[in-house]
Amino acid sequence: MRGDPQSVAEALNLKRSGKEYKGPCPLCGGHDRFHVKPGKSTDLLIYCRQGCRFTEIVKLLESRGLVRGDEFVRPKYRRDDLEMAEHAILILESAYRRGDTIERSDEIKLRHLADKIDDQRATRLRALIKILKGGQ
């Protein structure tokens, strides 16, 4: 199953759409918001448009035996820093609405990303980080 989106798609009843598979998110259940697609070499790219936590999706897929803990699974949309920032902002806004908090490891990565993008996006990203870590 290593890096095989088709196996994951079949287990989760996802439908093929171009090079990727789409369908209900196994975590939140939202219709047509979960995406799985092949990446480079053995990467498996996963993403929920609703903003489900990537780490929680991976845990769920591991618990169902769809991926192994040592597989390189990463979120979709890592093409460039600006696109990553847009995606991160959407995820953090969704997490804020749910009342979630941010993990320290994610905070460090997001702060590093904020250093590499334009001021407008960086300001929004830093504000969301601050809110999600409890204003500390």
RODO-2510 file (C-alpha; in nm, 4 decimals, decimal comma):
residues 136
     n   res          X          Y          Z
     1     m     0,0000     0,0000     0,0000
     2     r     0,3000     0,2304     0,0254
     3     g     0,2086     0,5565    -0,1444
     4     d    -0,0851     0,3948    -0,3228
     5     p    -0,3801     0,6330    -0,3408
     6     q    -0,5921     0,3742    -0,5211
     7     s    -0,5852     0,1383    -0,2213
     8     v    -0,6827     0,4201     0,0132
     9     a    -0,9521     0,5379    -0,2304
    10     e    -1,1037     0,1910    -0,2591
    11     a    -1,1115     0,1447     0,1193
    12     l    -1,2767     0,4844     0,1686
    13     n    -1,5110     0,4648    -0,1339
    14     l    -1,3573     0,7680    -0,3044
    15     k    -1,4264     0,8443    -0,6701
    16     r    -1,1559     0,9141    -0,9264
    17     s    -1,1355     1,2709    -1,0571
    18     g    -0,8407     1,3213    -1,2910
    19     k    -0,5233     1,2171    -1,1098
    20     e    -0,6810     1,2265    -0,7658
    21     y    -0,9621     1,0649    -0,5706
    22     k    -1,2364     1,2625    -0,3940
    23     g    -1,5150     1,1818    -0,1563
    24     p    -1,6414     1,2103     0,1996
    25     c    -1,3777     1,2834     0,4598
    26     p    -1,3274     0,9824     0,6890
    27     l    -1,2821     1,2217     0,9809
    28     c    -1,5588     1,4823     0,9450
    29     g    -1,7798     1,3013     0,6921
    30     g    -1,8174     1,6076     0,4707
    31     h    -1,9223     1,5210     0,1142
    32     d    -1,6635     1,5605    -0,1651
    33     r    -1,4053     1,7418     0,0469
    34     f    -1,1469     1,4710     0,1056
    35     h    -0,8743     1,4325    -0,1591
    36     v    -0,6088     1,1656    -0,2101
    37     k    -0,3546     1,1729    -0,4907
    38     p    -0,0134     1,0333    -0,5757
    39     g     0,2878     1,2491    -0,5160
    40     k     0,6472     1,2068    -0,6163
    41     s     0,7939     0,8601    -0,5696
    42     t     0,6157     0,7129    -0,2648
    43     d     0,4375     1,0223    -0,1368
    44     l     0,0688     0,9972    -0,0688
    45     l    -0,0958     1,3406    -0,0692
    46     i    -0,4081     1,3832     0,1449
    47     y    -0,6245     1,6848     0,2204
    48     c    -0,9657     1,7760     0,3637
    49     r    -1,1105     2,1052     0,2385
    50     q    -1,3086     2,1421     0,5615
    51     g    -0,9843     2,1845     0,7519
    52     c    -0,9573     1,8579     0,9409
    53     r    -0,6240     1,8249     1,1176
    54     f    -0,3746     1,6440     0,9017
    55     t    -0,2340     1,4562     1,2007
    56     e    -0,5812     1,3307     1,2942
    57     i    -0,6480     1,2118     0,9383
    58     v    -0,3178     1,0226     0,9366
    59     k    -0,3970     0,8632     1,2757
    60     l    -0,7360     0,7506     1,1451
    61     l    -0,5855     0,6066     0,8252
    62     e    -0,3214     0,4261     1,0335
    63     s    -0,5857     0,2827     1,2671
    64     r    -0,7727     0,1443     0,9656
    65     g    -0,4535    -0,0096     0,8292
    66     l    -0,4587     0,2072     0,5166
    67     v    -0,1138     0,3581     0,5711
    68     r     0,1798     0,2600     0,7888
    69     g     0,3363     0,4935     1,0399
    70     d     0,6651     0,4932     0,8512
    71     e     0,5080     0,5922     0,5191
    72     f     0,5695     0,9418     0,3971
    73     v     0,2213     1,0905     0,3883
    74     r     0,1887     1,4653     0,3503
    75     p    -0,0827     1,7201     0,2897
    76     k    -0,1699     1,8270    -0,0590
    77     y    -0,0865     2,1756    -0,1877
    78     r     0,2801     2,2101    -0,0992
    79     r     0,3658     2,3542    -0,4383
    80     d     0,4934     2,6902    -0,3188
    81     d     0,5036     2,8983    -0,0046
    82     l     0,2153     3,1297    -0,0955
    83     e    -0,0165     2,8422    -0,1753
    84     m     0,0887     2,6696     0,1474
    85     a     0,0184     2,9890     0,3388
    86     e    -0,3300     3,0201     0,1877
    87     h    -0,3996     2,6592     0,2797
    88     a    -0,2626     2,7043     0,6333
    89     i    -0,4787     3,0118     0,6875
    90     l    -0,7916     2,8197     0,5828
    91     i    -0,6998     2,5315     0,8144
    92     l    -0,6281     2,7622     1,1075
    93     e    -0,9496     2,9596     1,0570
    94     s    -1,1426     2,6341     1,0607
    95     a    -0,9566     2,5193     1,3734
    96     y    -1,0402     2,8515     1,5389
    97     r    -1,4110     2,8046     1,4630
    98     r    -1,3960     2,4570     1,6201
    99     g    -1,2147     2,5896     1,9269
   100     d    -0,9017     2,3810     1,8635
   101     t    -0,5524     2,4700     1,9789
   102     i    -0,2264     2,4475     1,7899
   103     e     0,0506     2,1998     1,8657
   104     r     0,3996     2,3394     1,9304
   105     s     0,5533     2,1523     1,6353
   106     d     0,2905     2,2981     1,4000
   107     e     0,3434     2,6454     1,5445
   108     i     0,7158     2,6307     1,4686
   109     k     0,6555     2,5201     1,1087
   110     l     0,3917     2,7862     1,0524
   111     r     0,6097     3,0620     1,1944
   112     h     0,8890     2,9534     0,9601
   113     l     0,6428     2,9671     0,6690
   114     a     0,5253     3,3148     0,7771
   115     d     0,8840     3,4363     0,7475
   116     k     0,8902     3,3394     0,3788
   117     i     0,5653     3,4962     0,2527
   118     d     0,4207     3,8409     0,1871
   119     d     0,3297     4,0692     0,4789
   120     q    -0,0485     4,0449     0,4405
   121     r    -0,0579     3,6658     0,4584
   122     a     0,2161     3,6560     0,7228
   123     t     0,0218     3,8957     0,9469
   124     r    -0,2949     3,6854     0,9214
   125     l    -0,1030     3,3623     0,9772
   126     r     0,0782     3,4976     1,2855
   127     a    -0,2490     3,6328     1,4301
   128     l    -0,4168     3,2931     1,3929
   129     i    -0,1167     3,1170     1,5484
   130     k    -0,1351     3,3508     1,8466
   131     i    -0,5088     3,2931     1,8909
   132     l    -0,4809     2,9147     1,8600
   133     k    -0,2042     2,8867     2,1155
   134     g    -0,4200     3,0717     2,3649
   135     g    -0,2682     3,4178     2,3215
   136     q     0,0458     3,3149     2,5123
***
